[in-house]
């Protein structure tokens, strides 16, 4: 580390300290990180949360709402980061032809400010105060790169090869890699062909429901597309002589971590104090045991970096800042009858048990909920002879209205997790299913945000103590 790096780090710490003191004394800021893999519903979660904090008629569990006198959107504090397109996303969800908004393609921010009447014995003697909520949104694919930061190229390549033979598209890349001599002199067309082949495999694995498809920027490169830092791929072990293809692949992997991954997390996670981890557990269960086990391992790797008190690379970047509260939220609870929501929450807790135990031990408050940020279904009963099945009814993307009984989740989460760890190839395929429901047309009353399931309880856990 050079003198300039030390000076830059010291400057950041001094600026951060001054900002923190100012905010604590005058206008406190709640910095909310919303994380989750692709299709977990980050964009919908943020949009519905903001809409329901602006119009709080559907937020009875948010105890602090009685003290909120006004809520309004302001420009985000970072002038170099795009604003989260809240209005466009809300229009997509609540317009005359409701549809799911486009997923996250780049980093964005949003600031929601509250004018709050203080409580307590001296409430009448104190004036209104302002509390800011800063929300950061970014592509879920980029979250996968957290697991790379403490892995060498060889470790990452060996793990990638171990997965190739068991995933869709893996055989094609294996054949390409075996045809390539890693000790040959570096040739850019060969490197580009390998990177494209590995990227195609990652897309195939992601489409099949697998979670650990890193490097994440290969799936959504943004402005970095085509750069050398995104033009590498795993190769078998070799002597790696100077100037060889293997040596260049390793150099580019290290550059990817140094120039792309580290600055991103340094700049956008430096001062987060509340964290939401959104998990699409239902889709992983539906995809099968291998996908659920892959999700468990992936989330364990990701959440290791957020472990409070750990002296990890991320801790060194953020100066020891603690994440005070972590919410683990299983999304798409509206795909199930309410009688199964507790089972979904229990499965989520078991799935993330290791990470949650570490956070609890280190002093962070944690909670697991089954939620739907935007409720797209209603509940219904389906009669099959003398049996009445608890179902949900909703609109499919093609416009048809259907009632679905998805089947029963097990009471004991171990029935799923132990089967997944043993490598079973199938389980609930004939008894359990999910559908892709479209948003339902809405007629919102004044003062009401979009309908949801337990979003108010999520907001109470994350924000209630500060309001």
SULQUIPE-V848598 format. One record per pair of residues at least 6 apart in sequence whose ideal C-beta (glycine too) atoms are under 7 Angstrom apart, sorted by the first residue. I is the first residue (numbers start at 1). J is the second residue. Records with the same first field share a line. If there is no record, write none. Layout:
# SULQUIPE-V848598
I: J + J
This chain:
# SULQUIPE-V848598
13: 319
16: 270 + 271
23: 29
27: 130 + 132
28: 131 + 466
29: 132 + 134
30: 131 + 133 + 273 + 274 + 463 + 466
31: 134 + 271 + 272 + 273 + 274
32: 133 + 134 + 135 + 274 + 276 + 462
33: 136 + 269 + 272 + 275 + 276
34: 42 + 45 + 46 + 135 + 137 + 276 + 278
35: 143 + 275 + 276 + 277
36: 42 + 140 + 277 + 278 + 279
37: 140 + 143 + 211
38: 103 + 140 + 141 + 206
39: 280 + 283
40: 140 + 278 + 279 + 280 + 331
41: 278 + 331 + 332 + 373
42: 104 + 137 + 140 + 278
43: 89 + 101 + 103 + 104 + 137
44: 93 + 100 + 373 + 374
45: 278 + 373
46: 84 + 135 + 137
47: 86 + 89 + 90 + 93
48: 373 + 374 + 449 + 450 + 452 + 455
49: 373 + 455 + 459
50: 86 + 110 + 112
51: 90 + 449 + 450
52: 58 + 59 + 449 + 450 + 452 + 455
53: 71 + 112 + 459
54: 71 + 449
55: 447 + 448 + 449
56: 62 + 65
57: 447 + 448 + 449
58: 448 + 449 + 451 + 452 + 456
59: 65 + 456 + 459
60: 456
61: 456 + 457 + 460
62: 456 + 459 + 460 + 464
63: 460 + 464
64: 464 + 467
67: 116 + 117 + 119 + 467
68: 114 + 116 + 467
69: 115 + 116 + 117 + 128
70: 115
71: 112 + 114
72: 113
73: 86 + 112
74: 111 + 113
75: 111
76: 83 + 109 + 110 + 111
77: 111 + 134
78: 109
81: 107 + 108 + 109
82: 106 + 108
83: 108 + 109 + 110
84: 108 + 109 + 110 + 135 + 137
86: 110
89: 101
92: 99 + 100 + 101
93: 101 + 374 + 439 + 450
94: 442 + 444 + 450
98: 438 + 439 + 440 + 441 + 442
99: 438 + 439
100: 439
104: 137 + 138 + 139 + 140
105: 139 + 220
106: 222
107: 138 + 268
108: 137
109: 134 + 135 + 136
110: 135
111: 132 + 133 + 134
112: 133
113: 130 + 132
114: 130 + 131 + 467
115: 128 + 130
116: 128 + 129 + 131 + 467
117: 123 + 128
118: 126 + 129
131: 466 + 467
133: 463
136: 268
138: 268
139: 220
141: 216 + 219 + 220
142: 216 + 217 + 264
143: 216 + 302
144: 212 + 213 + 214 + 216
145: 214 + 215 + 216 + 261
146: 302 + 305
147: 214 + 301 + 302
148: 156 + 214 + 215 + 257 + 261
149: 257 + 261 + 313
150: 313
153: 249 + 250 + 253 + 254
156: 234 + 253
157: 234 + 235
160: 234
161: 234
163: 170
164: 170 + 173 + 174
165: 174
166: 290
167: 205 + 208 + 210
168: 204 + 205 + 208
169: 200 + 201 + 204 + 205
170: 201
172: 197 + 201
173: 197 + 198 + 201
176: 194 + 197
177: 235 + 236
180: 190 + 194 + 235
182: 235 + 236 + 238 + 244 + 245 + 246
183: 238 + 239 + 241 + 244 + 246
184: 244 + 245
185: 243 + 244
186: 243 + 244 + 245 + 248
187: 245
190: 245
191: 231 + 245 + 248
192: 231
194: 233
195: 231 + 232 + 233
197: 233
198: 233 + 234
199: 218
202: 213 + 218 + 219
203: 219
205: 213
206: 213 + 219
208: 287
209: 283 + 284 + 287 + 291
210: 291 + 294
211: 294 + 295 + 298
212: 294 + 297 + 298
213: 219
215: 256
217: 224 + 230 + 260
218: 230
221: 230
224: 230 + 260
228: 252
229: 252 + 255 + 256 + 259 + 260
230: 256
231: 252
232: 249 + 252 + 253 + 256
233: 249
235: 246 + 249
238: 246
240: 246 + 247 + 250
241: 247
265: 314 + 317
266: 317
269: 314 + 318
270: 318
271: 321
272: 323
273: 323 + 324
274: 324 + 325 + 462
275: 306 + 323 + 326
276: 327 + 329 + 462
277: 303 + 326 + 327 + 328 + 329
278: 329 + 331
279: 299 + 328 + 329 + 330 + 331 + 348
280: 331 + 332
281: 330 + 344 + 347 + 348 + 351
282: 332 + 335 + 434
283: 434
284: 291 + 292 + 295
285: 292 + 416 + 428 + 432
286: 432 + 433 + 434
288: 426 + 427
289: 419 + 420 + 424 + 425 + 427
292: 416 + 420
293: 420 + 421
296: 351 + 417
299: 352 + 355
300: 354 + 355
303: 352 + 355
305: 312 + 314
306: 323
307: 358 + 359 + 362
308: 322 + 323 + 359 + 362 + 363 + 364
309: 362
323: 364
324: 364 + 365
325: 364 + 365 + 461 + 462
326: 359 + 364 + 366
327: 367 + 369 + 458 + 461 + 462
328: 348 + 352 + 356 + 366 + 368
329: 369 + 371 + 458
330: 344 + 345 + 348 + 370
331: 371 + 372 + 373
332: 372
333: 341 + 344 + 370 + 371 + 372 + 453
334: 372 + 375 + 376 + 377 + 392 + 453
335: 392 + 406 + 434
336: 344 + 392 + 406
337: 379 + 390 + 391 + 392
338: 379
339: 390
340: 409
341: 370
343: 409 + 411
344: 370 + 409
345: 368 + 369 + 370
346: 413
347: 409 + 413 + 416
348: 368 + 370
349: 356 + 368
350: 413 + 417
351: 417
356: 366
359: 366
360: 366
367: 461
369: 454 + 457 + 458
370: 454
371: 453 + 454 + 455 + 458
372: 452 + 453
373: 452 + 455
374: 439 + 450 + 452
375: 451 + 452 + 453
376: 394 + 437 + 438 + 439 + 440
377: 392 + 393 + 394 + 437
378: 393
379: 392
380: 391 + 392 + 393 + 403
381: 388 + 389 + 390 + 391
382: 389 + 391 + 403 + 405
389: 405
391: 403 + 404 + 405
392: 404
393: 401 + 403
394: 437 + 440
395: 401 + 437 + 438 + 440
396: 402 + 435 + 437 + 438
397: 436 + 438
404: 435
406: 432 + 433 + 434
407: 428 + 431 + 432 + 433
408: 431
410: 416
419: 427
442: 450
444: 450
